[in-house]
Amino acid sequence: MKVVTMNHCITNEKWKLISTKLAARKASRKSEVADGRSVSRRGSRKSETPVPTGPALKFVEEFITNNSIAIFSKSWCPWCSKAKEVFNSHGLKYGVIELDLDENGANIQQALKYISGQKTVPNIYINNRHIGGYSELYPIFETGVLDDVCSGGQIDFEYDLVIIGGGSGGLAAAREASGFGKKVALCDFVVPSPLGTKWGLGGTCVNVGCIPKKLMHRASQIRNDMSDALDFGWEFNKEGVAHNWEKMVTQVQSYIKSLNFGYRKMLMENNVKYFNAFGSFVDKHTLKLKTDTTESIISARNFIIATGGRPKYPDIPGAKQFCITSDDLFSMKHRPGKVLVVGASYVALECAGFLNGLGYDTSVMVRSILLRGFDQQMAEKIEEHMISCGVKFIKNTVPTSFKKNDKTGAITTLGETNGKKTFSGAFDTILLAVGREACTAKLNLEGIGVKIHPTSKRIIVDEKERTSVPTIFAIGDVADEKPELTPVAIQAGKLLAMRLYNMSTQLMDYKNVPTSVFTPCEYGCVGFTEAEAITKHGEAKIDVYHQEFAYLEGVITEKAPKSYAKLIVLKEEKDELVIGAHIFCPNAGEIIQGFALGIRMGAKKKDFDDLVGIHPTVAEVFTTLTITKSSGKSAGATGC
């Protein structure tokens, strides 16, 4: 639609003409005010506002009536300019009066205050309805209902915001939005895994992801600590120490249930209505809620989809019948026994690492490379250390079938390489960790016009997390091409709510997001991988400072990992801009968190050099890196 703006000025001649026509109406107005009957359908007149003189009142009313969008503005006002930009961005026609440029602007503004109760500008009317200033227009624009308002459609709904998905991102958005006084609802329904596993409010991270995984990772580290204790002089029979899987699972699940309860309480305290129901769209403002026994409809001005993802199953015989995924592992009632982990993702390697650390015979079947998308030098170091810990890798192999022996309970697994049968083995537990898929299939997204990626089935969003339907947003793992990390979803949810309801303009910054892989020896990173840096900037423009080292606490133990750190820099930038940091060592996640702040703020290699390290710690290695890969010198440490 072509944008048309109309500026109106009233000449003295026109004032006289209108004045003659309105003599009778003016007298009537005075009578209304005198007996207290003056009430406007367009706004709330303040009793202290003097009755406008002359024909200004009639002109203002006619202008509002004759323009579906009427803006009373001042040419110098930045908020007036912003209001016009909003309508221009939607290609909407509007009429505008620049009060500071009109010789009768003061009279018009007095009449406008009398009608609307608002003296400031911009003063906006849409379809004869008083909207207010830019602060009132902004949420209408930002929430995607401006077209609805301008076309005369419904704009008042049962809820301001409904969130679909009770994971970390959805909960964060709900709490933030309710804090701005909005009426918020959240619906969450866990579809059982093929083996029947379900869980409570809180999403993947809390129930079947980060939290139980980190706790079990710690459980396996304790076993290593007991082994190390002998080297530090402690005397006990480490062979006589046994691990009780069932007790560990009970303790972990008890903690998770306390978190589930805490989230329910948080929603209640923040006046967020909770629906334990599966939601699917009827249209852009309507959601159908379904439980096992009921079905209902709710409406909302806006929706946030935060449904996350679930583990994929390969399309091979026996996968869903006999295998588990991370959805099932953390609440598994019996000991896993001999385990085969299928996959090379961080989920696969983390689970394989703690299962092996707890004493279970563990193998990992890998199709191609480990940790696709991560720095491959660091992935190689992870593999090397896991092998030293006893994990077995079955490389370049994919499973072709799983079959369970009814007598022994063992699951026979066949695999092949390049179409040739190369592997056969029997295991007590098969853990599938071959990737995740977005939970979008049953939301009726395509039916209402929400675009999804044809392959990943994730929802396509813009830089504001808005989908192709303006009233619907998506955050977290379900959004296409966004990092699948819990803190990312939380931050995106909070910032989205602030933009919708608090006039914030801050976007989620998806660059330089730190992360960690909790394998037996952890890997932490932020920024570019070495391969990414070469691809983007060219090999000649980057350099890598690196060092191998032994962390002090492990120097006298038998199985201390060979730790390693590197900084990736742009050589041509003054003082060498750091664009990537990677470290492989115990507690790498705790270490990389702090350095990530420096990199996000544009830290240079010189800043790292000038930083005084804490000695003796692992983290101080980043302050003492002097050897570059391009020098060809050995990166091995020569002392403390």
C-alpha positions as CSV (number, residue, x, y, z in Angstrom):
1,M,0.0,0.0,0.0
2,K,1.4,3.4,-0.9
3,V,2.1,5.6,2.1
4,V,0.1,8.9,1.9
5,T,0.6,11.6,4.6
6,M,-1.7,14.7,4.8
7,N,-0.7,17.9,6.5
8,H,-3.6,20.2,7.4
9,C,-3.3,23.9,8.0
10,I,-6.3,26.1,8.7
11,T,-6.4,29.6,7.2
12,N,-8.1,32.5,8.9
13,E,-10.7,32.5,6.1
14,K,-11.5,28.9,6.9
15,W,-11.7,29.6,10.6
16,K,-14.4,32.3,9.9
17,L,-16.4,29.9,7.7
18,I,-16.4,27.1,10.3
19,S,-17.1,29.6,13.1
20,T,-20.3,30.7,11.4
21,K,-21.5,27.1,10.9
22,L,-20.8,26.1,14.5
23,A,-22.3,29.0,16.4
24,A,-25.2,26.9,17.6
25,R,-23.0,23.9,18.5
26,K,-20.7,26.1,20.5
27,A,-23.6,27.3,22.6
28,S,-24.6,23.7,23.2
29,R,-21.1,22.8,24.3
30,K,-21.1,25.6,26.9
31,S,-24.4,24.4,28.2
32,E,-23.1,20.8,28.5
33,V,-20.1,21.9,30.5
34,A,-22.2,24.2,32.7
35,D,-24.4,21.3,33.9
36,G,-21.6,18.7,34.0
37,R,-22.9,16.6,31.1
38,S,-19.7,16.9,29.0
39,V,-18.3,13.4,28.4
40,S,-16.3,12.4,25.3
41,R,-16.6,9.1,23.5
42,R,-13.0,9.5,22.4
43,G,-11.2,10.2,25.6
44,S,-11.6,11.3,29.2
45,R,-12.0,15.1,29.4
46,K,-10.5,16.6,32.5
47,S,-12.9,18.9,34.4
48,E,-10.2,21.4,34.8
49,T,-9.6,21.8,31.0
50,P,-11.1,25.0,29.8
51,V,-13.7,24.8,27.0
52,P,-12.0,25.6,23.7
53,T,-13.0,28.8,22.0
54,G,-13.8,29.2,18.3
55,P,-14.2,26.4,15.7
56,A,-11.1,24.3,16.9
57,L,-13.2,21.7,18.6
58,K,-15.3,21.0,15.5
59,F,-12.2,20.9,13.3
60,V,-10.4,18.4,15.5
61,E,-13.5,16.1,15.6
62,E,-13.9,16.3,11.8
63,F,-10.2,15.6,11.3
64,I,-10.4,12.5,13.5
65,T,-13.6,11.4,11.8
66,N,-12.3,11.9,8.3
67,N,-8.9,10.2,8.8
68,S,-8.8,6.5,9.8
69,I,-5.4,7.3,11.3
70,A,-5.1,10.8,12.7
71,I,-1.9,12.1,14.2
72,F,-1.5,15.4,16.0
73,S,2.2,16.1,15.9
74,K,5.0,18.7,16.2
75,S,7.6,18.7,13.5
76,W,10.6,18.8,16.0
77,C,9.3,16.0,18.2
78,P,11.3,12.7,17.9
79,W,8.5,10.6,19.4
80,C,6.2,12.0,16.7
81,S,8.7,11.0,14.1
82,K,8.9,7.5,15.5
83,A,5.1,7.2,15.4
84,K,5.0,8.2,11.7
85,E,7.8,5.6,11.1
86,V,5.6,2.9,12.6
87,F,2.8,3.6,10.2
88,N,5.1,4.1,7.3
89,S,6.7,0.7,7.9
90,H,3.3,-0.9,7.5
91,G,2.4,1.2,4.4
92,L,-0.6,2.7,6.2
93,K,-2.2,6.1,5.2
94,Y,-2.5,8.7,7.9
95,G,-3.4,12.3,8.3
96,V,-1.2,14.5,10.3
97,I,-1.4,18.0,11.8
98,E,1.9,19.7,12.7
99,L,0.8,21.9,15.5
100,D,4.0,23.9,15.7
101,L,3.7,24.8,12.0
102,D,0.0,25.7,12.0
103,E,-1.0,29.3,12.9
104,N,-3.9,28.0,15.0
105,G,-1.9,25.1,16.5
106,A,-2.4,26.3,20.1
107,N,-6.2,26.4,19.7
108,I,-6.1,22.9,18.1
109,Q,-4.0,21.5,20.9
110,Q,-6.4,23.0,23.5
111,A,-9.4,21.4,21.8
112,L,-7.5,18.1,21.5
113,K,-6.8,18.2,25.3
114,Y,-10.5,18.9,25.9
115,I,-11.5,15.9,23.8
116,S,-8.9,13.3,24.7
117,G,-7.6,14.5,28.1
118,Q,-4.0,14.4,26.6
119,K,-2.0,17.5,25.9
120,T,1.3,15.9,24.8
121,V,2.2,14.8,21.3
122,P,2.0,12.7,19.4
123,N,-1.7,12.3,20.0
124,I,-3.0,9.4,17.9
125,Y,-6.5,8.3,16.9
126,I,-7.2,5.1,14.9
127,N,-10.7,4.6,13.5
128,N,-12.1,7.3,15.8
129,R,-10.6,5.6,18.8
130,H,-8.1,7.4,21.0
131,I,-4.8,5.5,21.2
132,G,-2.6,8.0,23.0
133,G,1.0,8.7,22.5
134,Y,4.0,6.8,21.2
135,S,4.2,4.8,24.4
136,E,0.7,3.5,23.7
137,L,1.3,2.9,20.0
138,Y,4.5,1.1,20.5
139,P,3.2,-2.1,22.1
140,I,0.4,-2.3,19.5
141,F,3.1,-2.2,16.8
142,E,5.6,-4.4,18.6
143,T,3.0,-7.1,19.4
144,G,2.0,-7.4,15.8
145,V,-1.6,-6.2,16.0
146,L,-1.3,-2.8,14.4
147,D,-3.0,-4.1,11.2
148,D,-5.8,-5.6,13.3
149,V,-6.4,-2.3,15.1
150,C,-6.3,-0.3,11.8
151,S,-8.7,-2.7,10.1
152,G,-11.2,-2.5,13.0
153,G,-10.5,-6.0,14.1
154,Q,-10.7,-7.4,17.6
155,I,-7.8,-6.3,19.8
156,D,-9.0,-7.3,23.3
157,F,-8.5,-10.9,24.2
158,E,-8.7,-13.2,27.2
159,Y,-4.9,-13.0,27.6
160,D,-2.3,-10.6,26.6
161,L,0.2,-13.4,26.2
162,V,0.1,-17.2,26.0
163,I,3.3,-19.2,26.1
164,I,3.4,-22.7,24.7
165,G,6.1,-24.7,26.4
166,G,7.1,-24.8,30.1
167,G,10.9,-25.0,29.6
168,S,13.5,-22.5,30.7
169,G,12.7,-20.0,27.9
170,G,9.0,-20.1,28.3
171,L,9.1,-19.7,32.1
172,A,11.5,-16.8,31.8
173,A,9.2,-15.0,29.3
174,A,6.1,-15.7,31.5
175,R,7.7,-14.3,34.6
176,E,9.0,-11.2,32.8
177,A,5.7,-10.4,31.0
178,S,3.7,-10.8,34.2
179,G,6.0,-8.4,35.9
180,F,4.8,-5.7,33.5
181,G,1.2,-6.2,34.6
182,K,0.1,-8.4,31.6
183,K,-2.3,-11.2,31.8
184,V,-0.3,-14.3,31.0
185,A,-0.9,-18.0,30.6
186,L,1.4,-20.9,30.0
187,C,0.5,-24.3,28.7
188,D,2.8,-27.3,28.9
189,F,2.2,-30.9,28.1
190,V,4.9,-33.7,28.0
191,V,4.2,-36.3,25.4
192,P,5.6,-39.6,26.8
193,S,8.7,-41.1,25.2
194,P,8.2,-44.3,23.2
195,L,9.0,-46.2,26.4
196,G,6.5,-44.1,28.4
197,T,8.8,-41.7,30.3
198,K,7.2,-38.4,31.3
199,W,8.2,-35.6,33.6
200,G,7.0,-32.3,35.2
201,L,7.2,-28.6,34.5
202,G,10.6,-27.2,33.6
203,G,11.4,-28.5,30.2
204,T,14.3,-30.6,28.9
205,C,17.1,-28.9,30.8
206,V,15.6,-29.4,34.3
207,N,14.1,-32.8,33.7
208,V,16.1,-34.7,31.2
209,G,19.0,-32.5,30.3
210,C,21.5,-30.2,31.9
211,I,20.5,-30.7,35.6
212,P,20.4,-34.5,35.9
213,K,23.3,-34.8,33.4
214,K,25.6,-32.5,35.4
215,L,24.7,-34.3,38.7
216,M,25.5,-37.7,37.2
217,H,28.7,-36.2,35.7
218,R,29.6,-35.2,39.3
219,A,28.8,-38.7,40.5
220,S,31.3,-40.2,38.1
221,Q,33.9,-37.6,39.0
222,I,33.6,-38.7,42.7
223,R,34.8,-42.1,41.6
224,N,37.8,-40.5,39.9
225,D,38.4,-38.5,43.1
226,M,38.5,-41.6,45.2
227,S,41.0,-43.1,42.8
228,D,43.1,-39.9,43.0
229,A,42.8,-40.0,46.8
230,L,45.1,-43.0,47.0
231,D,47.8,-41.0,45.2
232,F,47.4,-38.2,47.7
233,G,48.0,-40.5,50.6
234,W,44.5,-41.6,51.6
235,E,44.4,-45.3,52.5
236,F,41.3,-47.3,51.7
237,N,40.3,-50.1,49.4
238,K,39.0,-48.4,46.3
239,E,37.9,-51.8,44.9
240,G,35.6,-52.2,47.9
241,V,33.6,-49.1,47.0
242,A,30.4,-49.8,45.1
243,H,28.0,-47.4,43.3
244,N,24.3,-47.7,43.9
245,W,22.6,-46.6,40.6
246,E,19.1,-46.8,42.1
247,K,20.0,-44.5,45.0
248,M,21.6,-42.0,42.7
249,V,18.5,-41.9,40.4
250,T,16.2,-41.5,43.4
251,Q,18.2,-38.6,44.7
252,V,18.5,-36.9,41.3
253,Q,14.7,-37.3,40.6
254,S,13.9,-36.0,44.1
255,Y,15.8,-32.8,43.4
256,I,14.1,-32.5,40.0
257,K,10.7,-32.8,41.5
258,S,11.5,-30.0,43.9
259,L,12.3,-27.9,40.9
260,N,9.0,-28.8,39.2
261,F,7.2,-27.7,42.3
262,G,9.2,-24.5,42.5
263,Y,8.2,-23.6,38.9
264,R,4.5,-24.2,39.6
265,K,4.8,-22.0,42.7
266,M,6.6,-19.3,40.7
267,L,3.8,-19.2,38.1
268,M,1.2,-18.9,40.8
269,E,3.1,-16.1,42.7
270,N,3.4,-14.2,39.4
271,N,-0.3,-14.7,38.5
272,V,0.5,-16.7,35.4
273,K,-2.3,-19.2,34.6
274,Y,-0.9,-22.7,34.1
275,F,-2.6,-25.2,31.8
276,N,-1.3,-28.8,31.9
277,A,-2.6,-29.3,28.3
278,F,-1.4,-29.7,24.8
279,G,-1.9,-26.5,22.7
280,S,-2.4,-26.2,19.0
281,F,-3.4,-23.2,16.9
282,V,-6.8,-22.5,15.6
283,D,-5.8,-19.1,14.2
284,K,-3.3,-16.3,15.0
285,H,-5.2,-15.3,18.2
286,T,-6.7,-18.7,19.2
287,L,-5.3,-21.8,20.8
288,K,-7.0,-25.2,21.4
289,L,-6.0,-26.8,24.6
290,K,-6.4,-30.6,24.9
291,T,-5.8,-33.0,27.7
292,D,-6.6,-36.7,27.9
293,T,-10.2,-36.0,28.9
294,T,-11.0,-32.3,28.0
295,E,-10.8,-29.8,25.2
296,S,-11.1,-26.0,25.5
297,I,-10.3,-22.8,23.6
298,I,-8.4,-19.7,24.8
299,S,-7.6,-16.4,23.0
300,A,-4.6,-14.1,23.3
301,R,-3.2,-11.0,21.6
302,N,0.2,-12.7,21.4
303,F,1.8,-16.2,21.6
304,I,5.4,-17.3,22.3
305,I,6.2,-20.8,21.1
306,A,8.9,-22.4,23.3
307,T,8.3,-26.1,22.8
308,G,11.9,-27.1,22.4
309,G,12.9,-30.4,20.9
310,R,13.0,-34.1,21.5
311,P,15.5,-36.8,20.6
312,K,15.5,-38.3,17.1
313,Y,15.1,-42.0,16.5
314,P,16.8,-43.6,13.5
315,D,14.4,-45.3,11.1
316,I,15.8,-48.8,11.7
317,P,14.2,-52.0,13.1
318,G,14.0,-52.1,16.9
319,A,15.0,-48.5,17.6
320,K,11.8,-47.3,19.4
321,Q,11.1,-50.8,20.9
322,F,14.4,-51.6,22.5
323,C,16.5,-48.4,22.8
324,I,16.4,-45.5,25.2
325,T,17.3,-41.8,24.7
326,S,18.2,-39.0,27.2
327,D,14.5,-38.7,27.8
328,D,14.6,-42.1,29.6
329,L,18.2,-42.4,31.0
330,F,18.0,-40.1,34.0
331,S,15.0,-41.9,35.5
332,M,15.9,-45.4,34.5
333,K,15.1,-47.7,37.4
334,H,17.7,-50.4,36.8
335,R,21.4,-50.3,36.3
336,P,22.4,-49.8,32.6
337,G,24.9,-52.6,32.5
338,K,26.9,-52.9,29.3
339,V,26.1,-49.8,27.2
340,L,26.2,-48.7,23.6
341,V,25.8,-45.0,22.9
342,V,24.9,-44.3,19.3
343,G,25.9,-40.8,18.2
344,A,28.8,-38.3,18.5
345,S,26.9,-35.2,19.8
346,Y,27.7,-33.6,23.1
347,V,24.8,-35.4,24.6
348,A,26.3,-38.7,23.4
349,L,29.8,-38.0,24.7
350,E,28.6,-36.6,28.0
351,C,26.4,-39.6,28.8
352,A,29.0,-42.0,27.6
353,G,31.5,-40.3,29.9
354,F,29.6,-40.4,33.1
355,L,28.3,-44.0,32.4
356,N,31.9,-45.1,32.0
357,G,32.9,-43.1,35.0
358,L,30.3,-44.9,37.1
359,G,31.9,-48.2,36.2
360,Y,29.7,-49.4,33.3
361,D,31.3,-50.9,30.1
362,T,30.6,-48.2,27.6
363,S,31.1,-48.0,23.8
364,V,30.3,-45.2,21.4
365,M,29.3,-45.8,17.8
366,V,30.2,-42.9,15.6
367,R,29.1,-42.3,12.0
368,S,31.7,-39.7,11.1
369,I,33.2,-37.0,13.3
370,L,32.8,-36.1,17.0
371,L,31.2,-32.9,18.1
372,R,30.2,-31.5,14.7
373,G,30.1,-27.7,14.9
374,F,32.7,-27.6,17.7
375,D,36.5,-27.1,17.3
376,Q,37.8,-30.3,15.9
377,Q,41.2,-30.1,17.6
378,M,39.4,-30.0,20.9
379,A,37.1,-32.9,19.9
380,E,40.2,-35.0,19.2
381,K,41.5,-34.3,22.6
382,I,38.2,-35.3,24.2
383,E,38.2,-38.6,22.3
384,E,41.8,-39.3,23.3
385,H,41.1,-38.7,27.0
386,M,37.9,-40.7,26.9
387,I,39.7,-43.6,25.4
388,S,42.3,-43.4,28.2
389,C,39.5,-43.6,30.7
390,G,38.2,-46.8,29.1
391,V,35.5,-45.7,26.7
392,K,35.6,-47.7,23.4
393,F,34.8,-45.9,20.1
394,I,33.4,-47.8,17.1
395,K,34.3,-45.4,14.3
396,N,32.7,-44.8,10.9
397,T,29.8,-47.1,11.7
398,V,26.0,-46.8,11.7
399,P,23.5,-49.2,13.3
400,T,21.2,-51.2,11.0
401,S,19.0,-53.1,13.5
402,F,18.4,-53.8,17.1
403,K,16.9,-57.1,18.3
404,K,16.3,-58.1,21.9
405,N,16.9,-61.7,23.2
406,D,13.8,-62.5,25.3
407,K,15.8,-65.0,27.4
408,T,18.9,-62.9,28.3
409,G,17.4,-59.4,27.8
410,A,20.5,-58.5,25.8
411,I,20.0,-56.3,22.7
412,T,21.9,-57.5,19.6
413,T,23.1,-54.6,17.5
414,L,24.2,-54.9,13.9
415,G,26.1,-52.1,12.1
416,E,27.7,-51.3,8.8
417,T,30.2,-49.1,7.1
418,N,29.6,-48.0,3.5
419,G,26.9,-50.5,3.1
420,K,29.0,-53.4,4.4
421,K,28.2,-55.3,7.6
422,T,31.1,-54.6,9.9
423,F,29.8,-54.8,13.4
424,S,27.8,-57.1,15.7
425,G,27.5,-56.9,19.4
426,A,25.2,-57.5,22.4
427,F,24.4,-54.8,25.0
428,D,22.2,-54.4,28.0
429,T,21.3,-50.8,27.2
430,I,21.3,-48.9,23.8
431,L,21.3,-45.1,24.2
432,L,20.4,-43.2,21.1
433,A,21.9,-39.7,20.9
434,V,21.8,-38.9,17.1
435,G,20.3,-35.4,17.3
436,R,17.1,-33.7,18.3
437,E,14.1,-32.5,16.3
438,A,11.8,-29.5,17.0
439,C,8.4,-30.1,18.6
440,T,6.4,-28.4,15.9
441,A,4.6,-31.2,14.1
442,K,1.2,-31.0,15.9
443,L,0.9,-27.3,16.5
444,N,-0.9,-26.6,13.2
445,L,1.7,-23.9,12.4
446,E,1.5,-24.3,8.6
447,G,-2.3,-24.2,8.9
448,I,-2.2,-20.6,10.2
449,G,0.7,-19.5,8.0
450,V,3.8,-19.9,10.3
451,K,6.8,-20.8,8.2
452,I,9.0,-23.7,9.3
453,H,12.2,-24.9,7.9
454,P,11.5,-27.8,5.5
455,T,14.3,-30.0,6.9
456,S,14.8,-29.1,10.5
457,K,11.1,-28.4,11.1
458,R,12.2,-25.5,13.3
459,I,10.4,-22.2,13.1
460,I,11.8,-19.4,11.0
461,V,12.1,-16.2,12.9
462,D,13.5,-12.7,12.4
463,E,16.0,-10.8,14.6
464,K,13.1,-10.0,17.0
465,E,12.1,-13.7,17.3
466,R,8.9,-12.9,15.3
467,T,7.5,-15.6,13.0
468,S,5.9,-15.1,9.6
469,V,2.6,-14.4,11.6
470,P,3.2,-11.1,13.4
471,T,1.3,-12.0,16.6
472,I,3.4,-15.2,17.1
473,F,7.0,-15.5,18.3
474,A,9.4,-18.4,18.9
475,I,12.4,-18.8,21.2
476,G,14.8,-21.4,22.3
477,D,15.6,-24.7,20.6
478,V,12.4,-24.5,18.4
479,A,13.7,-21.4,16.6
480,D,15.7,-22.0,13.5
481,E,19.4,-21.4,13.4
482,K,19.6,-20.4,17.1
483,P,22.0,-22.0,19.6
484,E,20.3,-24.9,21.4
485,L,21.3,-23.8,24.9
486,T,19.3,-23.2,28.0
487,P,20.7,-19.8,28.9
488,V,20.1,-18.6,25.4
489,A,16.4,-19.5,25.6
490,I,16.1,-17.7,29.0
491,Q,17.8,-14.5,27.8
492,A,15.8,-14.5,24.5
493,G,12.5,-14.9,26.5
494,K,13.3,-12.1,28.9
495,L,14.4,-9.7,26.2
496,L,11.3,-10.5,24.0
497,A,8.9,-9.8,26.9
498,M,10.8,-6.5,27.6
499,R,10.4,-5.5,23.9
500,L,6.7,-6.4,23.8
501,Y,5.7,-4.7,27.1
502,N,8.4,-2.3,28.3
503,M,9.4,-0.4,25.1
504,S,12.9,-2.0,25.1
505,T,14.7,-2.2,21.8
506,Q,17.4,-4.6,22.9
507,L,17.7,-7.7,20.7
508,M,19.1,-11.1,21.7
509,D,22.8,-11.2,20.8
510,Y,23.6,-14.7,19.5
511,K,27.3,-14.0,18.9
512,N,30.0,-15.1,21.3
513,V,27.8,-17.3,23.4
514,P,29.9,-19.5,25.7
515,T,29.3,-23.1,26.2
516,S,30.8,-26.2,27.7
517,V,30.9,-29.9,27.1
518,F,30.8,-32.0,30.3
519,T,32.8,-34.9,29.2
520,P,35.1,-36.6,31.8
521,C,37.5,-33.8,31.2
522,E,35.5,-30.7,30.4
523,Y,35.8,-28.5,27.3
524,G,34.8,-24.8,27.4
525,C,34.6,-22.4,24.4
526,V,33.4,-19.1,23.2
527,G,33.6,-17.4,19.8
528,F,35.0,-18.8,16.6
529,T,36.4,-22.3,16.2
530,E,39.7,-22.4,14.4
531,A,38.1,-23.7,11.2
532,E,35.4,-21.0,11.3
533,A,38.0,-18.2,11.8
534,I,39.9,-19.4,8.8
535,T,36.8,-19.7,6.6
536,K,35.6,-16.2,7.5
537,H,38.9,-14.2,7.7
538,G,41.4,-16.3,5.8
539,E,44.3,-18.3,7.3
540,A,46.8,-15.5,6.7
541,K,44.8,-13.1,8.9
542,I,44.5,-15.2,12.0
543,D,46.9,-16.7,14.5
544,V,46.5,-19.1,17.4
545,Y,48.2,-18.8,20.7
546,H,48.2,-22.2,22.5
547,Q,49.7,-24.3,25.3
548,E,49.5,-27.8,26.6
549,F,49.7,-28.0,30.4
550,A,49.1,-30.2,33.4
551,Y,46.8,-28.8,36.0
552,L,48.5,-28.9,39.4
553,E,45.9,-31.0,41.2
554,G,46.5,-33.8,38.7
555,V,50.3,-33.9,38.4
556,I,50.8,-36.8,40.8
557,T,47.8,-38.9,39.8
558,E,47.7,-41.7,37.3
559,K,45.0,-40.6,34.9
560,A,45.3,-36.8,34.8
561,P,44.2,-35.4,31.4
562,K,46.5,-33.6,29.1
563,S,45.0,-30.2,29.3
564,Y,45.2,-27.6,26.5
565,A,44.1,-24.0,25.9
566,K,44.2,-21.7,22.9
567,L,43.2,-18.2,21.9
568,I,42.3,-17.4,18.2
569,V,43.2,-13.8,17.2
570,L,43.0,-11.5,14.3
571,K,46.6,-10.5,13.6
572,E,45.8,-7.4,11.6
573,E,43.7,-5.8,14.4
574,K,45.6,-3.5,16.8
575,D,46.9,-5.5,19.8
576,E,45.3,-8.6,18.1
577,L,41.5,-8.9,18.7
578,V,40.6,-12.2,20.4
579,I,37.8,-13.9,18.4
580,G,37.8,-17.3,20.0
581,A,38.9,-19.0,23.3
582,H,39.0,-22.8,23.9
583,I,40.1,-24.8,26.9
584,F,40.2,-28.5,27.7
585,C,40.7,-29.1,31.4
586,P,38.7,-29.9,34.6
587,N,36.0,-27.3,35.4
588,A,36.4,-25.7,31.9
589,G,32.8,-24.4,32.0
590,E,33.5,-22.4,35.1
591,I,36.7,-21.0,33.6
592,I,35.3,-20.0,30.2
593,Q,32.3,-18.1,31.7
594,G,34.5,-15.2,32.9
595,F,36.7,-15.0,29.9
596,A,33.6,-14.9,27.6
597,L,32.7,-11.5,29.1
598,G,36.0,-10.1,28.0
599,I,35.7,-11.5,24.5
600,R,32.1,-10.1,24.2
601,M,33.5,-6.7,25.2
602,G,36.2,-6.8,22.5
603,A,39.2,-7.9,24.5
604,K,42.6,-7.9,22.7
605,K,45.5,-10.4,23.2
606,K,47.3,-7.5,25.0
607,D,44.4,-7.4,27.5
608,F,45.0,-11.1,28.3
609,D,48.7,-10.4,28.6
610,D,48.2,-7.5,31.0
611,L,45.8,-9.5,33.2
612,V,47.5,-10.8,36.3
613,G,46.7,-14.5,36.7
614,I,45.7,-16.2,40.0
615,H,48.4,-18.7,40.8
616,P,48.3,-21.7,40.9
617,T,45.1,-22.1,38.9
618,V,44.1,-23.5,35.5
619,A,42.5,-20.3,34.3
620,E,45.8,-18.4,34.5
621,V,47.0,-20.2,31.4
622,F,45.0,-17.6,29.3
623,T,47.2,-14.8,30.8
624,T,50.5,-16.5,29.9
625,L,50.1,-17.7,26.3
626,T,53.1,-16.7,24.2
627,I,53.6,-19.5,21.6
628,T,51.7,-19.3,18.3
629,K,50.9,-22.2,16.0
630,S,52.5,-20.3,13.1
631,S,55.8,-20.2,15.0
632,G,56.1,-23.9,14.9
633,K,57.4,-24.1,18.4
634,S,56.3,-26.7,20.9
635,A,53.2,-25.8,23.0
636,G,54.3,-28.0,25.9
637,A,54.6,-26.4,29.3
638,T,58.0,-26.3,30.9
639,G,57.1,-25.5,34.4
640,C,54.4,-24.1,36.7
